[in-house]
């Protein structure tokens, strides 16, 4: 693992430990100086790489104070890395039994010291909250055990190591595999593999038993433990510790029920540990309602692919929090029910891996191929499969693929190798589509990469391609910042010309659907008609806001709460530094570069998870790392709650720091004006106008010239120069009438030949714009000033004036 010592991003401090999939180091971020835990993949085989990437992707966007924060997944010099929050602490059992730095002896006959209940109860409550949040996000941990649950000196419980995590939502098809640690594994995991939320709760029961007694409920060799769990109940805690509190013994016995449906659910557990959660059960949390027209459009595209053949692309666009992912997942489930193969991939902001827009699709494909009989699998394998495995090693998890790849002769020319890989992907997808309906889905394409888009284009573009539907979801407002979306638009041009591309924009829910969603989420509270109407009006029918408002009501909050009040409550939970960062992001009129944010909030890395947990700020990475509000309405609500003096001060800080980082003049003009510095605002507006004119963006140039004139206190010479610039920009943009008036205003500040020239330009623009009367009148004035007489009216006079 010497390579880990030389990463460009991190400097290794020391080795912390090793597990089945990787070696963990303490490291320092070379840019920010932040200390992190850096996990390096120790075995570069297909299965290990698959789990390593899955560990990051399944937890991306899931924030909770008792779940470790994952920072970045990246690939460098042939090695895979995962950086995460650095946590110093003891294992859960050692902490609650007050045995600092020690390891319990398994199966010891004598009774050990009693647990510290003052530590156990709050630690157990935090663990339950962490797993409830994980299940709420439709994730299973599947390897809960003391070493994966650390407790810091401050008493904070942190769940770690998500190498076996499983998604409950879109990940419909997964090979059945028994994963976890036998001593803590639920009986159904040993019997069926996979697992369910109740399986994680069983593991908590084992940990609680061990914390109370110092022993495991079942001990011995792994196979004996698993058989024992299937055949008999766990012993009672009181058999080993007669003084156990009754509520803890009852809770432990309930968690260790052999049948998963008999174990308490998350909400019940939260009540029993005295930490009632505001959220409803995960199954009730996110009901899918409405979007009937959008679903119909998706099915129509799918049916056309089946009837006509060839590849077809559908772009699902809309702002953040509008429900794109929920619609994709619903469509995927319906497709699966009809027997289609759905290969689903999601791009993540904090991933820096090759072909990341395709990586999840290939993972899904591997899971599907692993289910096939050997004879059916052989029909799918393409000629240049070996080239594709070099880009996607996860394919080697399938023995038949590994055998064929071993026979591949790698060409010396990298361009030829890339062509081989694209050809293999095309042939593989085509053969799959020959035998079954095939749909590819990519979520959050705005965070994707150009290489993936190019490979998809090459794989799907041939005319003889069997029927394949590609559905790509992305935020349209990210197009200016996303190279992947630019490349995607270019790649779509041939399909669009052939009528094989469709744009499907998503907007807020219609009133009926918003009402149904609100009623479903509120449950019994929906009987209050005024409450339903309040939520519909306050949410503006945005799904995210409906969820937030109903969650607040279910937690016992005021039924008349507004989104502004919810934002205020979220801000109250933030540290001062996190709140300052929130204000800066809200005031920035464009995504705020991380480099600028770090200068203004030096503890940036420490406070970012707070904003993520409150769902206020999102992070983007194209073309540079930036921060932005999750929704424009949230931006407005944060701004509304800021005192005027505070707003002015922060705008000025933003202006100076953005200027130091070379920001665009128009952006600087906005911030200086908002800070009350009209002079600097006008100066930067003028620079923006000049730059826009050089770039032939004449409408933008005219707008910036107008702003510079309106804001600044200029000398006569400066004002005339700005008026001339405005007039030229208006003329070049085809607005002759406006240009003529601008030339006239400029002429009022001039004398002699300069004035005559400006008036002549004004006449020219007015006549070109068809404003003949005004042009001729001004022409008469110009001729009199030049001593050339007066022009007659009518067409003859017009010709004469133009000639003179």
N, C-alpha and C positions, 0 to 999 in steps of 0.2 A: 504493500500500500504506500510505497514511497511517493506515488504521484499526488497523493493528497496534500503533501507538504508544499506543493508548488502551485496551488490554484491561484488564478488571477484575482479572485474575489476575496479569499480568506487566507489568513496566516494561522497555522495550527499552533496551539499552545501546548496541549497535552492530550493523550489518549484517555478517554473516559471508560470505555468498555466495548464489548463486541457481542453481537447476537447472531441469530441464524442467517440474517440477510445483510448485515453490514457492521462496520466498525464506526464507533461514535467518538468524535473528538470535541474538545473545547477549542474554539477558534475565534479569531477576531476579524470582523469585516474591515477590509483594508480601506474602504471609502469612509464609513461612518464611525469606525472604532468600536462598534457594538460587539459584545461577547455573545456568541451563539453556540449551540450544539450543531456540529456538522457531521452528518451521517453519510458514509461512503459505502456504496454497494461493494460487498466483498467478493461475491461470486457473479460473474457476468454470464450467467446462463439465462435462458429464456424465461423460466418460471420466476427466478429471483428478480429479474428486471421488471417483469409484469407486476409483481407484488410491490416492488419499490415505487414504481410510478403510481400505482393504485393508492398507496399509502398517502401520497400527497393529494391526488386528485379528489379522493373521496372526502377529504377534510377541507379542501379549498373553499373558503367562504363561510365555514362554520366557526363561529367565534363564541367562546364561553370562558369565563375566568378560571374554570376548573378543567379545561381541555388545553393541552399544550398548543401553542401557536406555531403553525408551520409557515415558514417564510418564503422559501424559493426552492424549486426543483430545477436543476441545470445539469448540462452535460459538457464536459471539458476534457480535451485531450484523451478521449477514449474512456473516461471514467464518469460515473453517475454520482451526483451528490444531492443531498437534501439538507437544507439549513432550517433550523427551528429554534424556538425559545430555549435558552439554557436554564435548566431547573436544578437547583441543589437541594437535596432532601433525603429523607429516609423512606424505606418502603412502608406501605400502609400498616402492615402488621407490626413491624418493629417500632413504628411511631406510637401506636396505641398501647403497646405492651411496654413502652418506655425502655426499650433495649437499644440504645443508640449505637449504630454502627455494627450491630451483631446480626447473625443469621440464626433463625430458629432451627433446632434439630428436629427433623421430621420423625414422627412416630415414637417419641421418647415416652417411656412408661410412667415416669413420675410427673406429678402435676407441677407446672411452672407458675410463676407469679401471676396474680390476677391482673387484668387489663386496667388501664387508666381510663375510667369511664368519662372523665372530664375531657379527655382527648378523643375518645372513641365516638361519642355522640355527634359533635360538630363535624368531625372528619367523615363519618358515615353520611351525614346530611349533604355535605359537599359532593361526595362520590355519587350519591343518588341524583343530585341536581345535574352533575356532569353527564351521566349516562342518559338521563331524561332528555337533555338538550341534544345529545347525539341521536337518540331515537327519533326525536321530533324532526331532526333533519334527515330522517330516513336512512340512518347509518347504523350498522352493528359493529361492535368492536371485535368480538369473538375471541379475545385472548386477555380477558380481565384476570389479573393475578397481582399479588402484592408488589412484585418488582416493577409492574407497569403502572402502579399508582403511587406516586411519591408525595410526601408531605414536607413542606419547607419549614424552616425554623419559625416562621410567622404563623404556621398552622394552615397554610393554603394547600389544598389537595389538588394535584395535577395528574390527569390521566395521560399516559404516554403510549408510544409504540403501537401504531395503527397498521402494522404490516399485514394483518389478516382482516382488515376492515372490509365490510361488504355493504354495497348500496342496496336499499330496499325498493327504490323507485324505478328508474328506467332500466336498471340492469336486470332485465327480465330473465335472461337465460344465462345460467352459469353452471359449469360442470360441478357435480356433487363431489366435494372433497372434505375430508375430516381434518379440520385445522384447530389449533388451540393447544392448551396444556392439559393433559389428562386429569391431573389432580383438581383442576378448577372447571373442567368442561362439563356442560350440561348433558344429561343422558341422551336427549334428542340429537345433540351434535354428534355423539358417538354412533348413534343409530342411523341418522340420515345425512349428516353433514349439513352444511349451509348455516342453519341456526335462525333464530328469531329474537325479538327484544327480550322475551322471557329467558333466553339462554344467557344473555349478559347478566340478568338479575340472579340467575342460579349461581353464577360465578361470584357475585357479590355475597350471596349466602354462604358460600364456602369461605370467603375471606372473613366474614363476620364470625363464623364458627371458629375459625383459626384464631381470630383476634380475641375471642372470649375464652377459649380453652387452651390455646397454645398448640393445638394439634389439628390435623385435617380430619374431616368426617370419614374419609376413606383413604387408606394408605396402602402402600405396597408397590408392586410392579405396575407399569401403565396399563397393561391389558387386564390385570386383576381389578384395578380401580374402575375401569370402564364397565366391566361385567358386573361388579358389585353395585354400581349406580343404577344399572338397569334392573337388577333383581331385588334390591331391598332399599328401604328408607334409611336416611341418615340417622345416626343416634341423636338423642336429645342432649342439648347442651348441659342440662342440669345433672346428667349422669357423670360429667367430668367436673363441673363446677356447680355445686348445689346452691351457691349464693348468687347465681345469675339473676339479674332483674327480669321479672316475668315478661315485660314488653319486648325485651331484646331476644329472649328465648323464643317467644311466639313469632317474632319477625323472622328469625333465623330459620325456624321450622317451615314457615310459609314459603320462604325463598328456595328451600331445598326440596320442595315437592317434586316427585319424579315426573309428573305430567305438567307440561308448561302452562296449560290453560288454568291450572289450579294455583299458580303463583300470582301474587299481587302485581297489578300493573303500575306503570310509572306514577300516575297521579295518586293512586292509593298509597304508594310508598312515600311520596312526598308528604302526604298527610301524616303518615305514621312516624316519620322522623321529625315532624314538627316544622316542615319547610314547604308549606302549600305553594305550589307553582301557579302563576297566573294563566298558564296556557292550557287549552283543552287537550284531550288525548290526541296522539299523532294521527290516528285514523280519521279524526274529525277536523284536523287542522286545516287541510287544504283541499276542500271539495272542489271538483271541477264542474263549473256550470257555464252555460252559454257558449259563445264562439261557434254556434251552429253553422253560420255561413262560412267561417274560416275552415272548419272541419270538412264541410261539403266541398270547398275548393281543393283541399288536400286530397280528398278521396277522388275527385274528378281528375286531378292530375295523375293519380295512381292508376285509375281505370284507363286513361288515355295511353299510358305507358304499356299497360298489358295488352291493349288492343292494337296499338300502332307500332310497338317496338321502339328501339332507339333510346338514347338517354334524354332525360328531361330534367330541368332544374327549376326549383321554386324557391324564391327568396322570401323569407318571413322576417319582416322588419317592423320596428317600432321602438319607442323610447324604453329606458330602463323601467323595470317593475310593471310592465304592461301585461305580462303573462305569456311571453313567447315560449319559455321553457315548459310551462304547464301544458300549453297546447301541443308542443312536440311530444311530450311524454304521453299525453292522452292518445294522440294519433299512433304512437309507437305501440301502445298496449292493444289498441284495436287491430292494428296490423298483425301483431303477434297472435291474437285470438283467431285470425283468419289464416294462419299458417305462413305468413310472409317472414322472410329473414330481414330483421332490422339491425343494421350496423350503426351504432350510435357513438358519436365522439363529441367531446366538449372541449373547447379551448379555454385555458385558464390564464388569467393575467400574469400570475407569478411563475409561469413555466418558461424555461429557456432551453428547450429540447428540439432536436431536429424533427421536422415534419410533424409538428405538434397538432395541427389540424386533422391529420390523418391517423395519428397514433392510436386514439381511442377506437376508431373504426377498425383498425387492424386487430386491436385487442378483442373487439366484439367478434370479428371474423374467426379468430383463433378459437374462441369459446364454442362457436358454432361448428367449426370443422372438427373439433375434438369429440363431438357427439356422433359423428358419422361412422358407419362401418368402413372397414379398410378398403373394400371393393368400391364403395361410393366415393371415398376420399381420393382414390387414385385417379378418378375421372376429372378431378378439379385441378390437379397440379400442373402448372404451366411449364414451359420449356426453360425459361430463365429464372426459375424460382430462387436459385441461389443468390442472384443479385438482389432480389427483394429482401431476403433474410439479412443481408448486410445492412440494410437500412432499417429493418424491423426485426431484430433478433427474437422477439417474442414468438415468431412463427416456428422457431426451433423447438418449442414446447411439444409440437406434434412429431412423433418419431418418424413418420413417413416423409415429412418435410425435411427433417434433419438428414435423413439418408440421401435424399435427392440433392440437397444443398451441398453435401460433401463431395459430390461429383462435379460441381460447377467450377469451371475454369475462369477465374477473374481476369478480365481484359486489363491491359496496362493503361489504356486511355480512360480517364474518369468520365468523360462525356459519353463514351460508349457504355460504360457501366451504368450510368444513369438512364440511358435509353433502354438497356436490358431490364432495369428495374421497372420502368414505366410500362414496358411491354408485358412484363410478368403480371403487374397489377391489372392491366387491361384484360389479359387473357384469363386471369383468375376470376375476376368479377364477371366476365362474359360467360365463363363456364358455370358459375353459380347461377347466373340469371337464366341460363338455358334450362335449368331444372326446377327453379322455384322463383317466386316473386321476391325481388330484392330492392330494398330502400336504404339509402345512405342518409344519415342525419348528422349535421354538424351544428352545435349550439355555440353561440358567442364567437362567430367567425371573425369579428372585429379584432380579436386578440390572437388570431391565427398567424400564419407565416406564408410568405410568397412561394416558397418551395412546395408546400403542400398543394397550393392552388394550381401551380404549374403541373404537378404530377397528376392531380385530378383531371385537369384539362386534357392531358395526353391520354389518360386512361379511359375517359368517357367520350372523347370527340369522334372516333372513327364512325363512319356511316353504318357499318355492319354491326354495331354494338347492339346486343340484345336489350330488352326493356329494363332500364334502371332509372329509378327516381332519386334525385339528390335534393334534399330539403336543407337549406342553410339559413339559420336564424342569426340575425345580427342587429346591432343598433345603428340605424341610419345616420344618427348624429355623430358617429365616430368615423365616418368615411374620410374626412379631411385628415385624420391622424393615423389611419390604418393602412399600411402598404398592402396588407392582405386583401382589403376590400377594393382597393384600386386594381390590383391584379385580378380579382374576381370579376369586376365589371368588364375588364378587357377580355377575359376568358369567355364571358357570357355572350359577347357580340355575335359570334357565328350561330349560337343556339337561338338567340333572339331573332336573327334574320330568318331562321327556319321555323319560327313559331314554337320553339321548344323551351322557352323561358317565360316564367310568370312571376310577377311581383305581387306579394300578398301582404299589404300593410295592416298592422294591428293598431287599433285606437282604444280609447277607454271602453269599458263595457256599456252596452245599451242599458236602458233603465230597468228593463225586466230581468236581465241577467244579473245586474248589480244587486237588485232586490233579492233575487234567489240566493246569491252568494252570501249576502248579509244575513238572511234568515237562517241559512244552513249553519253558518258560523255561530250565530247567537244561540241556537238551540231554544231552550225554554224562554230565554229572554226576548225572543222574537215576538212574543205575545204583546209586548209593549210597542204599539204602532208608532208612537212618537219617537221612540228610540231608533227604530228602523229608518224613519224619515230623516232623523238627524244625521245618522251615519251616511245615508245616501247623499245628502247635501254636502256634508263636510268633506267627504272623501273625493268628491268630484268624479265618482265612479272609477277611480284608479284602484286596481286590485290590491296593491301594496297598502294603500291607506285604509281600505275596508278591513284588511287583516289587522292593521295596527289599532284601529278604533275598536273593533270587536274584542281583540285581545285585552285591551284596557278595561272594557266593561266586564269581561269574564273574570278579571283579576280583582273585581270589587271597586274599580275606579268609578269616578263620576260619569253617569250616563250621558251627560251633556258636554263632555270634554271635547274640545276642538283639537285639530291637528297642531295648532300653535301651542296649546297646553301640553300636548304629548311631546313636542320637540323641547319645550321648556323642562319637562320632567327628565327627558334623556340628557339634556345638558347638565342638569343638576347632579347626574351620576358621573359626570366626567371630571377628571382632574383639571386644575387650572391650565396646564399646558395643553391638554387635549382640547379644551374649550377654546383656547386661543387659536389653535390650528384650525378648528372647525370654522371660526369666524373668518380667518384668512381665506380658506377655501371657498366659503360662501360669498365673500366679497370679490374674489377673483372672477373676472368676466370670461375667462377661458381656463381650461385645466391648468392647475398650478404645478410647475415643474418641481420635482422632488428636491432638486438642488437648491432652489429658492426657498422652499418650505423648510429645509434643514437649517438654512442660515437664520431664518426667522424664529424657528422652534428647534433649538439644538437637540433636545431629547426626542426627536421625531420618531425614531424606531420604537421607543418605549410607549408612546401614546397612540400610535396608529391602531393597535389592536382594540383600544377602547372605542374608537370611532367605528371600527368594523363591527364590534358587538352591538352597538346601538343602531346599526344600519343607516348611518348618516353619510358616510364618505366612501367612495370607491377609488381604487387605484388602477391606473392604466399604464401600459408599457410601450406604447407606440406613438411617435417614433422615439420618445424618451419617457422616462418614468414621470408620471403626473398624478395629481390628486384632483378629484372632482366630486361634487355633490351627487348623491344617488338619484335625485329627482329635482327638477327645477323648482317645484313647489316647496321642497324642503329648503332650498336656497333662499327663497323669498321669506319663509317663516323665520329662518335664522336671522336674516337681515332686519326683519321687522322688530325683533327683540333686542336690537343693539342700540345703545344711546348714540345720539348724533356725534358727540365729541369722540367717542370710541371709534365710530366708523371713519371719521376724518383721519384720525391718527393711524389706523391700520391701512387705509388707502395710501397714505404718504409712505409708510414703511414698504408696502408692496411696490409702489412706484420706484423708489430708490433701489430696492433690491433687484427688481426686474430690469431696471436700467443697467445695473452692474453686470447682469447676466446677458445683456444684449437682446432684450425683448423687442418685439415689433413696436415701432413708433406709435401706431394707432392705439395699441394696448396701453402704452405709457401715457398717452394723452388722456385716455379715459380715467386712469387712476389719479393723475395729477389734478384733473378737473374735479373729481370726486373729493379730493383732499382740499379743494378750495384754491389751488394754485393755477389760476387761469393762464398766467404767463407761460409757465412750462407746458401746460396743456396745449396752448396754441402753437408753441414752437414744435412740439412733437407731431401735432396734427399737420403742420406744414411739411415736415419731413415725410410723414406718411403719404401725403398727397404727391410729393415729388417722386417717391418710390413707386407708387401706384401708376403714375403717368409713364415712368420708364418701363414698367411692366405691361404697358398698354391696357391697364385696368382703368379705363377713363371714367366710368361711373363712380368707382371708389375714389378716384382722384378728385372728382368734382365734390363729392360729399366731404372729403377731408379738407379741401380748400374752404368750403363753406363753414366748417367747424372752426378752422383757424381764424377766419375773418370774424366770426361771432364771438370767440373767446378772448382774443388778444387785444392789447392796447398797442396799436402799431403807429409808426410814423407814416406820413403821407406816402413816402417812397415805398415802404414795406407794404402798405395796404394796396397800392397800385400794382405791385408785383404779384400779390396774392390774387387780386381781381383778374389780372391777365392770365395767371395760371388757371384760375377757375374758368375763364372764358374759353381758353384753348381746350381744356378737358371737356367742357360742354359741347364745343364744336366737334371734337373728335368722337364724341359719343352720339352724334347725330341730333343733338338738341339745339338746333340753330336759333330758334327764337330766344331761348334762355341765354345762349352764347352772345347774341347781339346785345341784350340788356346788360350782360356782364361787361362787355367791351365798352358800352356807354358809361357805366359806373367807373371803369378804370380811366376813361378819358377825362372825367371831371377832376382827376388828380394830376392831369398832365397839361403841358403847354406846347405850342409850336408844332414841329413836325411829328413828335411822339403822339400828340393829341390827334392830329389829322390821321395818322396811321391807324390809331385805335378806332376812330369814328368810321374810317373806311372799312375796317374789319367788321364793325357792327353792322354797317349797311349791307355788306356782303352776306353775313349770316342771316339777317332779317329777310333779305330777298330770296335766299336759298330756302328758307323755311316757309315761303309763300306769304309772308306778312308784308305785302306790297305797299300798302298805304303808309305803314310805319316806316318801312325802309326808304320810300321816296321822300317822306317828310324829313327824315334824318339826312338823306342825301342832299336835299335843298339846303339844309343848314350847313352841311360840310362845304358845298360849293360856294355859299356866301362867305364862309370863313376863309376860303382859299382865294376869294375874289374872282371866281369863274362864272358868276351869274347865277340864275335860278333855273332849276330844271322844270320843264313843263310836265303836266300830268298826262297819263295815258301810256300806251305801249310804246309809241315813238319816243317819248321822253325817257322811258325806262331804258330803251336801247342806247339812247344817247348818253345817259348817265353811266351805264355800264362801260361804254366805249371810252368816255372821258375819264 
